[in-house]
C-alpha cells in the first residue's frame, strides 16, 4: 500500500474545509468494497485515518447514507468489515475531490488497532500529530 500523509487541517486547505479532523488522512491505494442500499463499489484509492475514509468515486451516495466498508489493509490478514456513514459527498470536480467521505461507526478496539498499525507503517508518526508533538517535547 503506497501512501502519503495529507494534513488538510493546516495551511491553504484549512480556510476551505475548517478544522474538522483530529488526525490527518493517509492517501493510500486501498483495496476493498463499499456497500449501501443504493450501490456497491470497489475501493481502489482513497484516504484513511482512525475515524474514517474518503473514497474516490464518480457515483457517491448522499450524506447520511448508512453503508458497510470492507477493507483489506494487509495481504496477510482478513478484510475488516466496518459500518460507516456518508458524511461528505461531492460529484462536482470544481468543488473539490469527487467522491465521498465516510465516518466509521462503532469501530471495535481490535479494528482500530489494525487501522492504526497500517497508518503508522504507511505514514509514520506524522499520522498521529498529537503523539508526534508529545514525543518531540520529551526528546524521544
N, C-alpha and C positions, 0 to 999 in steps of 0.2 A: 504494500500500500504506500504510494508516494504521497507526500504531504507537505504543506506549508502552513505556518501559523498565520492566521488572519485576525488581527485585533481591530475590529470595527468600532471599538469603544473610544478610540483615540483619533486625533487629527481631523482631517477634512471630512471623513465619513461620520464623525460624531455629530456634526452640525445637521446632517441629513437624517440620521437614524436615532439620535439621542443615545443615552446610556441605558441600554436595556439588558445587557448581558453581564453576568458575573464572571464569565470565562470567555476568552476568545475562542473562535472555532478553528479547527484544523481542516484545511482544504485537503480533500483526500479522494483517491479512487476507491469508492465504496462498492461493495457487492451486496446485493440483497433484493428485497421486494417491498413494495408498499401496496397495501390493500385496504380499500374503503368500500362502502356500499355502492359507490359510483364507478370505481375503476381499480385496476390492478396494474402496477408499473414495476418495471425492473429498475433498480437503483444501480447506476454505474459511476456517478460522480456527484459530489456534494461536499458539504461542510459538516463537521461533527464536533460536539462538545458534550459535557456531562449532562446537560439538560435537554438536548435536542439535536436536530439535524436540519440542514437545508438540502432539498433535493432539486436538482435542475431538471425541469420538465416543461414541455410546451403545453401540457394539459394539467395544470394544477387544480386541486379541489378548492372549494371555497373555505374561507375562515370558519372555524367551528366544526369542521368535519372530523368525526372520530375515525381512526384507522389503526391498522396494525403494521408495524415495521419489522421486517426480518433482516438482520444484518449479519453478514459473515465478516467478522473482524480479523480473524486469523485462519489460515488454512487448516490448522491442527485442532480446531475447536468447533463445536456445533454452532449453528446460527442462533443469535439472540432473537427472541420474539418479544417485542416491546409495544404495548399500547401507546398510541400517540394522538395528538390533536393538532389540526392545522391552525397555526396562529398568525400566519402571514402568507399571502398568495399574490402572485403577480404574473400577468400574461403580456404586459406591455414592456418591451425592452427599453423604452425611454424612461421608465420609472425605476429601473434597477434590474437586478438579475431576474430572469424568467424562471419561475419555479415556485416552491412553497417551503415555508419554514414550519417545522414540526416541533412540538414540545412533548418530550417523553412524559407519560402518565404512569405513576406507580412503578418506577424503576426499582427493582429489588437490589439489595446491597451487593449480591454476587454479580449482578449485571453491571452495576455502577463500577465495581472494581475491574471488570473486564474492559469496559469502555475507558476507564482511567489508565489502565496499563497500555492500551493502544495509543492513547493520547500522549502519554509520556514517551513511549517508544518512538512515536512519529514526530512529535513536536518538541520534545524535551521539556524542561521545566517551564519554558515560556507558555506552555499550555495552561499553567496554573499561576497567574501573575501574583496573587496574594502570597502564595507559598514561596515563589522565587524572591519576592521582596523581603519576606521574613528571613529567608536563608541568607540573603545578601547582608542583612543587618547583623547576623550572627557570625558572618565571615566564613560560612560553610561553602 
